[in-house]
């Protein structure tokens, strides 16, 4: 019997490994990572102000610890943001396509108008009650002052 030829698969050592990234710190020969060097630190942050991972930045573990510490100190000193808010443009009105309007738009508008008029009515009632109480207080004070003057 003949032996079956071994199947040729991926090289397990080199399957996911690509060209090794070289650290920016090594390229620019930076000895000390200072938290005040904002331009250098921003290169190790994403657009949403997250600290980039070692595999992305190419740092070794010691460099990554120094970078992370410097970024955290700069954030604490308000030199760097904790987050950058990225706003995306979303579709303004929902396009219903073939389905058309749901038919409840008019009802929603009516309900909003009813709630608005109810709120106005409640405010007017409260105002008239407060005004009546104030008028009563003024009248009682006037009567008291008049009685004091006559005595």
PABA-862869 format. One line per field, with one value per atom (N, C-alpha, C, O, CB): residue in one letter; chain; x, y, z. Coordinates in nm, 3 decimals, decimal comma, padded with zeros to 5 digits. Glycine has a CB too. Example, Ala and Ser with C-alpha at 12.3 -4.5 7.8 and 13.67 -1.06 7.14 Angstrom:
# residues 2
aa <- [A_A_A_A_A_S_S_S_S_S]
ch <- [A_A_A_A_A_A_A_A_A_A]
east <- [01,319_01,230_01,320_01,424_01,131_01,285_01,367_01,290_01,341_01,408]
north <- [-00,569_-00,450_-00,330_-00,332_-00,447_-00,225_-00,106_00,003_00,114_-00,060]
up <- [00,780_00,780_00,780_00,846_00,905_00,708_00,714_00,787_00,804_00,572]
This chain:
# residues 151
aa <- [X_X_X_X_X_X_X_X_X_X_X_X_X_X_X_X_X_X_X_X_X_X_X_X_X_X_X_X_X_X_X_X_X_X_X_X_X_X_X_X_X_X_X_X_X_X_X_X_X_X_X_X_X_X_X_X_X_X_X_X_X_X_X_X_X_X_X_X_X_X_X_X_X_X_X_X_X_X_X_X_X_X_X_X_X_X_X_X_X_X_X_X_X_X_X_X_X_X_X_X_X_X_X_X_X_X_X_X_X_X_X_X_X_X_X_X_X_X_X_X_X_X_X_X_X_X_X_X_X_X_X_X_X_X_X_X_X_X_X_X_X_X_X_X_X_X_X_X_X_X_X_X_X_X_X_X_X_X_X_X_X_X_X_X_X_X_X_X_X_X_X_X_X_X_X_X_X_X_X_X_X_X_X_X_X_X_X_X_X_X_X_X_X_X_X_X_X_X_X_X_X_X_X_X_X_X_X_X_X_X_X_X_X_X_X_X_X_X_X_X_X_X_X_X_X_X_X_X_X_X_X_X_X_X_X_X_X_X_X_X_X_X_X_X_X_X_X_X_X_X_X_X_X_X_X_X_X_X_X_X_X_X_X_X_X_X_X_X_X_X_X_X_X_X_X_X_X_X_X_X_X_X_X_X_X_X_X_X_X_X_X_X_X_X_X_X_X_X_X_X_X_X_X_X_X_X_X_X_X_X_X_X_X_X_X_X_X_X_X_X_X_X_X_X_X_X_X_X_X_X_X_X_X_X_X_X_X_X_X_X_X_X_X_X_X_X_X_X_X_X_X_X_X_X_X_X_X_X_X_X_X_X_X_X_X_X_X_X_X_X_X_X_X_X_X_X_X_X_X_X_X_X_X_X_X_X_X_X_X_X_X_X_X_X_X_X_X_X_X_X_X_X_X_X_X_X_X_X_X_X_X_X_X_X_X_X_X_X_X_X_X_X_X_X_X_X_X_X_X_X_X_X_X_X_X_X_X_X_X_X_X_X_X_X_X_X_X_X_X_X_X_X_X_X_X_X_X_X_X_X_X_X_X_X_X_X_X_X_X_X_X_X_X_X_X_X_X_X_X_X_X_X_X_X_X_X_X_X_X_X_X_X_X_X_X_X_X_X_X_X_X_X_X_X_X_X_X_X_X_X_X_X_X_X_X_X_X_X_X_X_X_X_X_X_X_X_X_X_X_X_X_X_X_X_X_X_X_X_X_X_X_X_X_X_X_X_X_X_X_X_X_X_X_X_X_X_X_X_X_X_X_X_X_X_X_X_X_X_X_X_X_X_X_X_X_X_X_X_X_X_X_X_X_X_X_X_X_X_X_X_X_X_X_X_X_X_X_X_X_X_X_X_X_X_X_X_X_X_X_X_X_X_X_X_X_X_X_X_X_X_X_X_X_X_X_X_X_X_X_X_X_X_X_X_X_X_X_X_X_X_X_X_X_X_X_X_X_X_X_X_X_X_X_X_X_X_X_X_X_X_X_X_X_X_X_X_X_X_X_X_X_X_X_X_X_X_X_X_X_X_X_X_X_X_X_X_X_X_X_X_X_X_X_X_X_X_X_X_X_X_X_X_X_X_X_X_X_X_X_X_X_X_X_X_X_X_X_X_X_X_X_X_X_X_X_X_X_X_X_X_X_X_X_X_X_X_X_X_X_X_X_X_X_X_X_X_X_X_X_X_X_X_X_X_X]
ch <- [A_A_A_A_A_A_A_A_A_A_A_A_A_A_A_A_A_A_A_A_A_A_A_A_A_A_A_A_A_A_A_A_A_A_A_A_A_A_A_A_A_A_A_A_A_A_A_A_A_A_A_A_A_A_A_A_A_A_A_A_A_A_A_A_A_A_A_A_A_A_A_A_A_A_A_A_A_A_A_A_A_A_A_A_A_A_A_A_A_A_A_A_A_A_A_A_A_A_A_A_A_A_A_A_A_A_A_A_A_A_A_A_A_A_A_A_A_A_A_A_A_A_A_A_A_A_A_A_A_A_A_A_A_A_A_A_A_A_A_A_A_A_A_A_A_A_A_A_A_A_A_A_A_A_A_A_A_A_A_A_A_A_A_A_A_A_A_A_A_A_A_A_A_A_A_A_A_A_A_A_A_A_A_A_A_A_A_A_A_A_A_A_A_A_A_A_A_A_A_A_A_A_A_A_A_A_A_A_A_A_A_A_A_A_A_A_A_A_A_A_A_A_A_A_A_A_A_A_A_A_A_A_A_A_A_A_A_A_A_A_A_A_A_A_A_A_A_A_A_A_A_A_A_A_A_A_A_A_A_A_A_A_A_A_A_A_A_A_A_A_A_A_A_A_A_A_A_A_A_A_A_A_A_A_A_A_A_A_A_A_A_A_A_A_A_A_A_A_A_A_A_A_A_A_A_A_A_A_A_A_A_A_A_A_A_A_A_A_A_A_A_A_A_A_A_A_A_A_A_A_A_A_A_A_A_A_A_A_A_A_A_A_A_A_A_A_A_A_A_A_A_A_A_A_A_A_A_A_A_A_A_A_A_A_A_A_A_A_A_A_A_A_A_A_A_A_A_A_A_A_A_A_A_A_A_A_A_A_A_A_A_A_A_A_A_A_A_A_A_A_A_A_A_A_A_A_A_A_A_A_A_A_A_A_A_A_A_A_A_A_A_A_A_A_A_A_A_A_A_A_A_A_A_A_A_A_A_A_A_A_A_A_A_A_A_A_A_A_A_A_A_A_A_A_A_A_A_A_A_A_A_A_A_A_A_A_A_A_A_A_A_A_A_A_A_A_A_A_A_A_A_A_A_A_A_A_A_A_A_A_A_A_A_A_A_A_A_A_A_A_A_A_A_A_A_A_A_A_A_A_A_A_A_A_A_A_A_A_A_A_A_A_A_A_A_A_A_A_A_A_A_A_A_A_A_A_A_A_A_A_A_A_A_A_A_A_A_A_A_A_A_A_A_A_A_A_A_A_A_A_A_A_A_A_A_A_A_A_A_A_A_A_A_A_A_A_A_A_A_A_A_A_A_A_A_A_A_A_A_A_A_A_A_A_A_A_A_A_A_A_A_A_A_A_A_A_A_A_A_A_A_A_A_A_A_A_A_A_A_A_A_A_A_A_A_A_A_A_A_A_A_A_A_A_A_A_A_A_A_A_A_A_A_A_A_A_A_A_A_A_A_A_A_A_A_A_A_A_A_A_A_A_A_A_A_A_A_A_A_A_A_A_A_A_A_A_A_A_A_A_A_A_A_A_A_A_A_A_A_A_A_A_A_A_A_A_A_A_A_A_A_A_A_A_A_A_A_A_A_A_A_A_A_A_A_A_A_A_A_A_A_A_A_A_A_A_A_A_A_A_A_A_A_A_A_A_A_A_A_A_A_A_A_A_A_A_A_A_A_A_A_A_A_A_A]
east <- [00,080_00,000_00,086_00,191_-00,092_00,035_00,108_00,060_-00,059_00,091_00,155_00,120_00,052_00,088_00,245_-00,045_-00,111_-00,017_00,048_-00,248_-00,013_00,074_00,020_-00,100_00,082_00,110_00,063_-00,001_00,048_00,179_-00,112_-00,179_-00,095_-00,034_-00,320_-00,097_-00,018_-00,108_-00,206_00,044_-00,078_-00,157_-00,077_00,034_-00,207_-00,134_-00,066_00,049_00,046_-00,163_00,150_00,259_00,207_00,178_00,385_00,194_00,130_00,207_00,146_00,116_00,338_00,416_00,395_00,399_00,564_00,372_00,366_00,224_00,206_00,461_00,124_-00,012_-00,067_-00,122_-00,103_-00,053_-00,108_-00,002_-00,034_-00,185_00,119_00,225_00,258_00,283_00,349_00,258_00,299_00,426_00,490_00,186_00,462_00,584_00,577_00,478_00,608_00,682_00,686_00,683_00,761_00,811_00,592_00,585_00,699_00,739_00,449_00,750_00,858_00,797_00,719_00,972_00,832_00,775_00,818_00,929_00,817_00,728_00,759_00,869_00,954_00,632_00,867_00,968_01,107_01,206_00,935_01,114_01,242_01,288_01,406_01,233_01,194_01,229_01,283_01,381_01,108_01,220_01,260_01,360_01,399_01,138_01,402_01,502_01,463_01,541_01,638_01,338_01,288_01,329_01,297_01,133_01,400_01,444_01,340_01,316_01,576_01,278_01,186_01,053_01,048_01,244_00,945_00,811_00,756_00,730_00,716_00,737_00,691_00,541_00,494_00,770_00,467_00,323_00,289_00,176_00,256_00,386_00,360_00,381_00,346_00,450_00,438_00,462_00,335_00,324_00,586_00,241_00,108_00,114_00,044_00,016_00,198_00,205_00,251_00,200_00,299_00,345_00,391_00,281_00,256_00,519_00,216_00,114_-00,007_-00,069_00,070_-00,043_-00,160_-00,137_-00,233_-00,190_-00,012_00,016_-00,016_-00,027_00,163_-00,030_-00,061_-00,206_-00,244_00,030_-00,288_-00,430_-00,513_-00,473_-00,466_-00,630_-00,721_-00,797_-00,781_-00,819_-00,881_-00,959_-01,063_-01,112_-01,027_-01,099_-01,192_-01,120_-01,180_-01,287_-00,991_-00,905_-00,879_-00,854_-00,967_-00,886_-00,849_-00,700_-00,645_-00,935_-00,637_-00,496_-00,484_-00,550_-00,431_-00,400_-00,383_-00,310_-00,227_-00,306_-00,342_-00,283_-00,138_-00,095_-00,365_-00,065_00,075_00,091_00,182_00,137_00,001_00,014_-00,012_00,036_-00,081_-00,088_-00,115_-00,002_00,040_-00,247_00,047_00,149_00,290_00,379_00,142_00,312_00,445_00,535_00,654_00,510_00,482_00,563_00,590_00,514_00,492_00,701_00,719_00,646_00,592_00,871_00,644_00,560_00,605_00,520_00,562_00,734_00,782_00,745_00,701_00,935_00,762_00,724_00,575_00,531_00,765_00,495_00,350_00,308_00,218_00,281_00,372_00,341_00,375_00,299_00,416_00,489_00,529_00,431_00,392_00,672_00,393_00,298_00,164_00,106_00,280_00,113_-00,017_-00,013_-00,107_-00,056_00,093_00,105_00,109_00,044_00,231_00,185_00,197_00,063_00,026_00,305_-00,011_-00,141_-00,238_-00,314_-00,197_-00,236_-00,326_-00,292_-00,382_-00,318_-00,162_-00,123_-00,166_-00,213_00,029_-00,149_-00,188_-00,339_-00,386_-00,141_-00,414_-00,560_-00,596_-00,684_-00,628_-00,528_-00,556_-00,523_-00,589_-00,476_-00,420_-00,381_-00,459_-00,431_-00,230_-00,556_-00,644_-00,567_-00,606_-00,718_-00,459_-00,387_-00,441_-00,433_-00,237_-00,497_-00,557_-00,699_-00,728_-00,474_-00,788_-00,925_-00,937_-00,860_-01,020_-01,034_-01,065_-01,137_-01,114_-01,150_-01,225_-01,295_-01,308_-01,313_-01,434_-01,315_-01,350_-01,485_-01,502_-01,243_-01,579_-01,713_-01,717_-01,693_-01,820_-01,747_-01,756_-01,904_-01,975_-01,680_-01,949_-02,089_-02,100_-02,023_-02,149_-02,197_-02,221_-02,353_-02,446_-02,220_-02,360_-02,482_-02,577_-02,547_-02,454_-02,690_-02,789_-02,901_-02,918_-02,844_-02,975_-03,085_-03,187_-03,233_-03,152_-03,223_-03,314_-03,450_-03,490_-03,325_-03,523_-03,655_-03,645_-03,564_-03,756_-03,725_-03,721_-03,792_-03,906_-03,785_-03,723_-03,782_-03,862_-03,807_-03,673_-03,990_-04,077_-04,087_-04,146_-04,214_-04,031_-04,032_-04,171_-04,251_-03,960_-04,203_-04,333_-04,443_-04,561_-04,326_-04,403_-04,503_-04,583_-04,695_-04,438_-04,526_-04,597_-04,602_-04,535_-04,737_-04,682_-04,696_-04,774_-04,860_-04,765_-04,745_-04,815_-04,959_-05,041_-04,742_-04,990_-05,126_-05,152_-05,262_-05,220_-05,053_-05,075_-05,011_-05,012_-05,022_-04,956_-04,891_-04,990_-04,959_-04,827_-05,109_-05,211_-05,252_-05,273_-05,332_-05,265_-05,302_-05,194_-05,225_-05,328_-05,069_-04,960_-04,961_-04,939_-04,825_-04,987_-04,993_-05,110_-05,096_-05,004_-05,225_-05,342_-05,314_-05,347_-05,464_-05,253_-05,223_-05,127_-05,142_-05,163_-05,030_-04,936_-05,007_-04,980_-04,821_-05,098_-05,173_-05,263_-05,276_-05,258_-05,326_-05,413_-05,330_-05,371_-05,485_-05,214_-05,128_-05,085_-05,079_-05,004_-05,056_-05,014_-05,126_-05,103_-04,969_-05,247_-05,359_-05,392_-05,426_-05,483_-05,382_-05,405_-05,304_-05,339_-05,399_-05,179_-05,074_-05,102_-05,088_-04,937_-05,142_-05,173_-05,290_-05,287_-05,206_-05,393_-05,509_-05,467_-05,511_-05,616_-05,384_-05,339_-05,259_-05,276_-05,252_-05,176_-05,096_-05,188_-05,169_-04,992_-05,285_-05,378_-05,457_-05,475_-05,475_-05,504_-05,577_-05,489_-05,533_-05,629_-05,366_-05,273_-05,248_-05,245_-05,140_-05,230_-05,205_-05,323_-05,304_-05,177_-05,445_-05,562_-05,578_-05,617_-05,689_-05,548_-05,555_-05,453_-05,485_-05,533_-05,331_-05,226_-05,264_-05,246_-05,088_-05,318_-05,359_-05,470_-05,469_-05,405_-05,564_-05,674_-05,621_-05,666_-05,778_-05,528_-05,469_-05,395_-05,406_-05,373_-05,321_-05,248_-05,344_-05,318_-05,156_-05,453_-05,553_-05,612_-05,629_-05,664_-05,644_-05,698_-05,598_-05,637_-05,733_-05,469_-05,366_-05,356_-05,343_-05,230_-05,361_-05,352_-05,473_-05,460_-05,342_-05,590_-05,712_-05,706_-05,742_-05,837_-05,659_-05,651_-05,547_-05,568_-05,616_-05,435_-05,335_-05,392_-05,365_-05,208_-05,469_-05,529_-05,627_-05,630_-05,599_-05,705_-05,802_-05,729_-05,768_-05,895_-05,619_-05,543_-05,480_-05,482_-05,435_-05,423_-05,360_-05,465_-05,440_-05,285_-05,581_-05,687_-05,732_-05,758_-05,808_-05,741_-05,784_-05,677_-05,711_-05,813_-05,551_-05,442_-05,444_-05,421_-05,304_-05,472_-05,473_-05,589_-05,573_-05,485_-05,704_-05,819_-05,803_-05,871_-05,943_-05,720_-05,703_-05,617_-05,592_-05,648]
north <- [-00,117_00,000_00,124_00,131_-00,001_00,223_00,349_00,443_00,449_00,414_00,517_00,614_00,734_00,775_00,658_00,789_00,909_01,028_01,042_00,933_01,111_01,229_01,324_01,346_01,301_01,379_01,470_01,594_01,650_01,510_01,637_01,756_01,879_01,892_01,770_01,966_02,088_02,195_02,234_02,135_02,243_02,345_02,473_02,486_02,295_02,564_02,691_02,667_02,577_02,796_02,748_02,745_02,805_02,925_02,823_02,723_02,769_02,883_02,970_02,655_02,883_02,991_03,123_03,229_02,956_03,117_03,239_03,270_03,357_03,227_03,198_03,213_03,353_03,413_03,111_03,406_03,537_03,645_03,763_03,531_03,607_03,702_03,771_03,707_03,635_03,902_03,977_04,053_04,025_04,073_04,146_04,222_04,293_04,360_04,322_04,280_04,339_04,490_04,549_04,293_04,552_04,698_04,753_04,696_04,747_04,864_04,930_05,046_05,124_04,979_05,057_05,159_05,299_05,319_05,134_05,395_05,535_05,583_05,663_05,624_05,532_05,572_05,527_05,598_05,515_05,408_05,358_05,434_05,463_05,208_05,467_05,540_05,678_05,722_05,551_05,747_05,884_05,890_05,998_05,966_05,774_05,763_05,845_05,925_05,808_05,821_05,890_05,809_05,690_05,909_05,874_05,806_05,816_05,719_05,863_05,936_05,959_06,007_06,099_06,064_05,943_05,981_06,080_06,044_05,855_06,204_06,310_06,332_06,335_06,440_06,348_06,368_06,503_06,523_06,358_06,595_06,727_06,728_06,825_06,830_06,621_06,613_06,559_06,440_06,521_06,649_06,611_06,554_06,458_06,731_06,613_06,567_06,422_06,346_06,656_06,384_06,245_06,153_06,045_06,231_06,196_06,109_06,089_05,983_06,167_06,192_06,180_06,072_06,017_06,315_06,043_05,940_05,800_05,705_05,947_05,788_05,659_05,651_05,561_05,633_05,745_05,747_05,737_05,784_05,875_05,674_05,662_05,792_05,885_05,543_05,799_05,920_05,942_06,054_05,913_05,837_05,850_05,863_05,847_05,731_05,891_05,916_05,791_05,802_06,023_05,674_05,552_05,526_05,562_05,430_05,464_05,430_05,310_05,208_05,399_05,324_05,215_05,097_05,115_05,265_04,978_04,857_04,842_04,907_04,734_04,757_04,732_04,678_04,717_04,634_04,588_04,528_04,629_04,612_04,409_04,734_04,838_04,939_04,980_04,907_04,979_05,084_05,030_05,105_05,155_04,902_04,844_04,861_04,833_04,905_04,907_04,925_04,791_04,696_05,019_04,785_04,670_04,699_04,808_04,638_04,604_04,619_04,735_04,806_04,491_04,757_04,868_05,002_05,093_04,858_05,015_05,139_05,164_05,278_05,134_05,057_05,072_05,120_05,203_04,939_05,068_05,112_05,260_05,335_05,028_05,302_05,442_05,533_05,638_05,462_05,490_05,568_05,578_05,686_05,505_05,466_05,465_05,555_05,630_05,321_05,547_05,631_05,779_05,861_05,593_05,813_05,952_06,005_06,119_05,965_05,922_05,964_05,985_06,082_05,859_05,897_05,911_06,035_06,104_05,787_06,065_06,188_06,311_06,409_06,190_06,308_06,422_06,442_06,555_06,401_06,334_06,346_06,410_06,496_06,208_06,368_06,422_06,571_06,647_06,346_06,613_06,754_06,832_06,950_06,766_06,768_06,828_06,873_06,969_06,947_06,803_06,830_06,745_06,783_06,804_06,629_06,539_06,508_06,507_06,409_06,481_06,447_06,300_06,215_06,477_06,272_06,133_06,069_05,952_06,123_06,145_06,094_06,206_06,324_06,036_06,169_06,262_06,217_06,102_06,266_06,307_06,272_06,282_06,388_06,363_06,172_06,168_06,164_06,069_06,045_06,268_06,271_06,223_06,263_06,413_06,139_06,090_06,144_06,162_05,934_06,170_06,223_06,107_06,014_06,299_06,114_06,010_06,065_06,186_05,958_05,976_06,019_06,098_06,053_05,898_06,217_06,305_06,243_06,206_06,438_06,231_06,170_06,025_05,989_06,243_05,945_05,803_05,785_05,827_05,715_05,722_05,695_05,566_05,459_05,686_05,579_05,463_05,384_05,276_05,505_05,436_05,361_05,337_05,430_05,231_05,211_05,176_05,174_05,180_05,041_05,166_05,148_05,275_05,268_05,103_05,389_05,515_05,552_05,491_05,505_05,651_05,699_05,598_05,527_05,837_05,592_05,495_05,536_05,453_05,480_05,662_05,706_05,761_05,810_05,595_05,754_05,805_05,941_05,994_05,707_05,998_06,128_06,234_06,313_06,170_06,236_06,333_06,312_06,408_06,322_06,186_06,157_06,204_06,258_06,006_06,183_06,227_06,378_06,430_06,180_06,450_06,596_06,641_06,734_06,655_06,577_06,613_06,591_06,675_06,531_06,476_06,446_06,550_06,591_06,305_06,591_06,692_06,824_06,892_06,711_06,861_06,986_06,978_07,075_07,018_06,863_06,846_06,859_06,927_06,708_06,793_06,803_06,947_06,992_06,712_07,018_07,158_07,243_07,324_07,213_07,227_07,307_07,270_07,358_07,288_07,141_07,101_07,165_07,210_06,949_07,170_07,231_07,379_07,431_07,212_07,447_07,589_07,611_07,704_07,647_07,526_07,539_07,522_07,599_07,434_07,424_07,400_07,521_07,562_07,271_07,577_07,694_07,812_07,883_07,730_07,834_07,945_07,927_08,024_07,958_07,805_07,779_07,806_07,869_07,635_07,760_07,780_07,929_07,977_07,706_08,001_08,144_08,217_08,304_08,202_08,182_08,249_08,216_08,302_08,208_08,092_08,055_08,132_08,182_07,904_08,143_08,217_08,364_08,426_08,202_08,420_08,560_08,583_08,684_08,604_08,491_08,505_08,500_08,577_08,394_08,411_08,401_08,530_08,580_08,280_08,584_08,709_08,825_08,908_08,742_08,830_08,936_08,924_09,025_08,929_08,802_08,781_08,827_08,889_08,634_08,797_08,837_08,989_09,044_08,776_09,055_09,201_09,263_09,359_09,254_09,207_09,259_09,242_09,334_09,188_09,126_09,105_09,198_09,249_08,958_09,220_09,314_09,454_09,527_09,312_09,494_09,627_09,644_09,749_09,653_09,541_09,547_09,557_09,634_09,423_09,478_09,482_09,618_09,671_09,373_09,676_09,808_09,914_10,005_09,846_09,901_10,000_09,989_10,092_09,978_09,870_09,853_09,906_09,960_09,706_09,892_09,944_10,096_10,158_09,893_10,155_10,302_10,359_10,463_10,346_10,293_10,344_10,330_10,401_10,272_10,244_10,223_10,324_10,321_10,091]
up <- [00,000_00,000_00,000_00,063_00,117_-00,074_-00,083_00,027_00,060_-00,223_00,080_00,184_00,119_00,009_00,264_00,190_00,139_00,159_00,262_00,211_00,058_00,065_00,173_00,182_-00,073_00,253_00,358_00,296_00,197_00,451_00,357_00,307_00,337_00,443_00,368_00,241_00,257_00,316_00,253_00,120_00,434_00,500_00,517_00,465_00,636_00,588_00,614_00,710_00,794_00,671_00,695_00,790_00,920_00,926_00,736_01,024_01,147_01,212_01,275_01,243_01,200_01,261_01,188_01,250_01,262_01,060_00,980_00,931_00,846_00,861_00,983_00,932_00,954_00,862_00,996_01,071_01,102_01,110_01,112_01,231_01,114_01,132_01,001_00,899_01,189_01,006_00,888_00,923_01,025_00,840_00,841_00,864_00,998_01,029_00,751_01,077_01,210_01,199_01,125_01,287_01,275_01,276_01,359_01,461_01,330_01,315_01,388_01,465_01,410_01,292_01,590_01,676_01,633_01,584_01,820_01,651_01,622_01,715_01,677_01,637_01,838_01,936_01,891_01,910_02,074_01,833_01,786_01,661_01,646_01,756_01,572_01,450_01,481_01,420_01,358_01,576_01,608_01,722_01,766_01,642_01,771_01,878_02,000_02,051_01,827_02,046_02,165_02,288_02,298_02,159_02,381_02,502_02,613_02,686_02,550_02,626_02,736_02,679_02,598_02,836_02,722_02,677_02,779_02,894_02,660_02,734_02,823_02,802_02,688_02,799_02,910_02,898_02,835_02,791_03,034_02,830_02,771_02,620_02,553_02,836_02,566_02,422_02,354_02,323_02,391_02,332_02,283_02,142_02,111_02,286_02,058_01,918_01,909_01,827_01,838_01,992_01,993_02,047_01,992_02,078_02,154_02,216_02,127_02,128_02,349_02,049_01,960_01,853_01,800_01,892_01,822_01,721_01,774_01,696_01,678_01,906_01,966_02,010_02,085_02,085_01,962_01,996_01,870_01,763_02,074_01,883_01,768_01,752_01,831_01,786_01,648_01,625_01,734_01,751_01,489_01,807_01,919_02,052_02,158_01,924_02,047_02,163_02,247_02,367_02,251_02,186_02,256_02,235_02,131_02,207_02,333_02,321_02,228_02,247_02,461_02,126_02,029_02,093_02,182_01,905_02,047_02,102_02,055_01,960_02,060_02,123_02,089_01,948_01,875_02,187_01,911_01,779_01,669_01,557_01,765_01,700_01,601_01,596_01,488_01,632_01,714_01,719_01,698_01,656_01,852_01,726_01,708_01,828_01,819_01,590_01,939_02,060_02,127_02,112_02,158_02,202_02,287_02,419_02,436_02,310_02,510_02,629_02,717_02,772_02,710_02,730_02,813_02,751_02,821_02,833_02,621_02,553_02,564_02,584_02,405_02,552_02,559_02,698_02,711_02,525_02,803_02,938_02,956_03,018_03,042_02,902_02,913_02,837_02,887_02,858_02,718_02,637_02,708_02,717_02,496_02,758_02,826_02,949_02,973_02,866_03,027_03,147_03,108_03,172_03,228_03,004_02,961_02,909_02,937_02,851_02,835_02,784_02,899_02,899_02,685_02,997_03,112_03,192_03,239_03,201_03,209_03,279_03,201_03,259_03,303_03,069_02,986_02,990_02,989_02,840_02,996_03,008_03,142_03,148_02,995_03,248_03,380_03,387_03,458_03,487_03,313_03,311_03,205_03,182_03,284_03,141_03,041_02,917_02,851_03,100_02,885_02,761_02,647_02,530_02,779_02,683_02,584_02,628_02,748_02,568_02,533_02,570_02,610_02,566_02,454_02,694_02,725_02,607_02,575_02,854_02,544_02,426_02,326_02,362_02,463_02,200_02,094_02,042_02,003_01,980_02,043_01,998_01,847_01,790_02,062_01,784_01,639_01,603_01,637_01,579_01,535_01,495_01,352_01,264_01,511_01,330_01,194_01,147_01,224_01,189_01,020_00,961_00,937_00,862_00,828_01,001_00,981_00,895_00,884_01,116_00,835_00,750_00,830_00,935_00,685_00,781_00,854_00,869_00,980_00,785_00,760_00,767_00,727_00,641_00,678_00,787_00,751_00,619_00,601_00,860_00,529_00,399_00,410_00,434_00,287_00,392_00,405_00,276_00,274_00,450_00,170_00,045_-00,006_-00,017_00,061_-00,036_-00,090_00,017_-00,016_-00,157_00,143_00,247_00,273_00,322_00,374_00,242_00,264_00,410_00,493_00,209_00,441_00,577_00,660_00,607_00,580_00,789_00,875_00,899_00,938_01,007_00,877_00,897_01,036_01,063_00,869_01,125_01,259_01,280_01,392_01,361_01,177_01,190_01,237_01,327_01,057_01,178_01,218_01,363_01,437_01,127_01,404_01,543_01,640_01,746_01,561_01,602_01,689_01,703_01,813_01,634_01,594_01,601_01,687_01,766_01,461_01,671_01,751_01,899_01,982_01,708_01,931_02,072_02,130_02,245_02,085_02,052_02,099_02,123_02,222_01,998_02,034_02,052_02,175_02,249_01,927_02,196_02,314_02,441_02,535_02,309_02,445_02,563_02,587_02,702_02,548_02,480_02,493_02,550_02,640_02,357_02,499_02,550_02,693_02,773_02,461_02,729_02,867_02,960_03,069_02,880_02,917_02,998_03,018_03,129_02,933_02,911_02,920_03,016_03,096_02,782_03,008_03,097_03,243_03,330_03,060_03,271_03,408_03,458_03,573_03,415_03,375_03,415_03,443_03,542_03,305_03,358_03,379_03,509_03,583_03,260_03,537_03,661_03,782_03,878_03,664_03,776_03,887_03,907_04,020_03,861_03,798_03,807_03,871_03,956_03,668_03,830_03,886_04,034_04,113_03,809_04,073_04,215_04,297_04,405_04,232_04,246_04,317_04,326_04,431_04,245_04,219_04,220_04,322_04,393_04,080_04,332_04,428_04,571_04,656_04,407_04,597_04,731_04,766_04,878_04,740_04,669_04,694_04,720_04,806_04,575_04,646_04,666_04,806_04,874_04,559_04,850_04,985_05,091_05,190_05,006_05,069_05,165_05,173_05,283_05,127_05,061_05,059_05,130_05,206_04,914_05,105_05,169_05,320_05,394_05,114_05,368_05,513_05,575_05,685_05,544_05,505_05,557_05,563_05,659_05,470_05,464_05,462_05,577_05,641_05,329_05,604_05,714_05,847_05,935_05,713_05,862_05,986_06,008_06,119_05,985_05,902_05,915_05,947_06,026_05,786_05,886_05,912_06,057_06,120_05,817_06,112_06,251_06,347_06,453_06,281_06,311_06,395_06,396_06,500_06,345_06,283_06,271_06,353_06,417_06,122_06,352_06,425_06,576_06,650_06,380_06,620_06,765_06,824_06,944_06,794]
